[in-house]
Amino acid sequence: MKFYSTNNKDLRVSFKDAVFNSMPVDKGLYMPEEIPQLSASFIENIEQYSLTEIAYEVASALLKDEIPADDLRALVAEAANFDAPAVPLDENTFVLELFHGPSLAFKDFGARFMSRIMGYYLKDGEQLLDVLVATSGDTGGAVALGFLGVPNTRVTILYPKGKVSPIQEQQLTTLGENIRAIEIDGTFDDCQALVKQAFADEELNKKFRLTSANSINISRLIPQTFYYFNAYAQLKRKGFKEVVFSVPSGNFGNIGAGLLAYKMGLPVHQFIAATNVNDTVPRFLETGVYEAKPSVQTYANAMDVGAPSNWVRIMDLFLQEAALVKEKVSAYRFTDEETLEGIKAIHSKYNYIACPHTAIAYLAVQAYRKDQDYNGAAVFLSTAHACKFPDIFPPELAAKIEIPASVKALEGRAKQADELGVDFEGFKHWLEKN
Ligand SMILES: *Cc1c(COP(=O)(O)O)cnc(C)c1O
């Protein structure tokens, strides 16, 4: 399987090249040159398979001519080594908990797979791979924990000082080994600008083998398809044959993976794109006009994206036809006030505590059921554990959030982070001397 650029289908590269370069030179995004179809018998019998078996089947359909079967099987098993349960809230509504990985967010699926793939391709004796990441919170933790201990790699994370939650900061700054953190006296955009400048800097590129780990990397998209198939398998065991997925969306990588799974043969009744007031996609589906906007800060801050980078992939999957996207994707947006009401409603109705992103996906299910008079199975994706966003909850709810053992283990560990300003020369100097 080769991967082409969404800007130019004649620009085709191997999976390895797509992984190490993240983005084609023409600034498109990589997509598989064809969408492989999973066999009907696999889909019909999917309830008999485990998450890792499903993950291998899906990965193999895309990558079997790129990575030998036994290696791919091992990679997938190591990457998807935690559960993704579809927890029933009532007889036909399920919350798909994607936060049982090391950083307590769904990004662990992508980051772990990417780190294993990169580690796999790095042969002994090759130059150390330097991964640079800018993060507003969740990406950095997933990448740090994903690459922790992966031989021949080193990760440098830039995060905005004072703008990530305490648990997120612990995940970024206490790991040590091959993970380094820098707190930048600025915003997430400043962090991102520094990383971009580093990638463009000739001297740094001569000295270091730099690579990015951001969410546009194709090796992050592929593993995110696994849990859609696995969720379907879980529902099928309960007798459901079709499902609606509601996906809290920012950069649209998560829902993009769901739509790829659908195109590979997963039976899905409808996808719901659930956003906060950064509603570029809901507006597009309403008006047909795609107008990116600067992002606005919300409670669901991992979805504060005004120009969703993965949207081009979704348009590519639907042959650039807005009408075809609209048939399969409904969209809803919610304000911070509504998000908070959603959190309270889920708690009072189901005694369940959802993070703000998850609550938005729940609200979108409710809206969709009402609009479409839909009473079938609905799964909303829980993209992070509530403990990562402690400030959002009313105190009586915050007190009920159970802190997972992995988080407790980081408590009290020394913070290791250097502090830098927003000037590129300072960052460059740091990279050269550390
Ligand atoms: C990254 C993230 C999202 C948004 O996912 P996209 O793939 O960018 O749409 C939603 N929720 C949480 C908790 C996240 O970390």
PDBQT file of the ligand as one rigid body, heavy atoms in Angstrom, charges set to zero:
ROOT
HETATM    1  C1  LIG A 501      -7.468  15.628  20.987  1.00  0.00    +0.000 C 
HETATM    2  C2  LIG A 501      -8.723  15.494  21.741  1.00  0.00    +0.000 A 
HETATM    3  C3  LIG A 501      -9.991  15.637  21.117  1.00  0.00    +0.000 A 
HETATM    4  C4  LIG A 501     -10.131  15.995  19.665  1.00  0.00    +0.000 C 
HETATM    5  O1  LIG A 501      -9.769  14.936  18.806  1.00  0.00    +0.000 OA
HETATM    6  P1  LIG A 501      -9.532  15.234  17.263  1.00  0.00    +0.000 P 
HETATM    7  O2  LIG A 501      -9.010  13.959  16.700  1.00  0.00    +0.000 OA
HETATM    8  O3  LIG A 501      -8.522  16.348  17.207  1.00  0.00    +0.000 OA
HETATM    9  O4  LIG A 501     -10.831  15.640  16.674  1.00  0.00    +0.000 OA
HETATM   10  C5  LIG A 501     -11.121  15.449  21.873  1.00  0.00    +0.000 A 
HETATM   11  N1  LIG A 501     -11.049  15.180  23.191  1.00  0.00    +0.000 NA
HETATM   12  C6  LIG A 501      -9.868  15.055  23.830  1.00  0.00    +0.000 A 
HETATM   13  C7  LIG A 501      -9.868  14.789  25.285  1.00  0.00    +0.000 C 
HETATM   14  C8  LIG A 501      -8.662  15.202  23.138  1.00  0.00    +0.000 A 
HETATM   15  O5  LIG A 501      -7.497  15.089  23.768  1.00  0.00    +0.000 OA
ENDROOT
TORSDOF 0
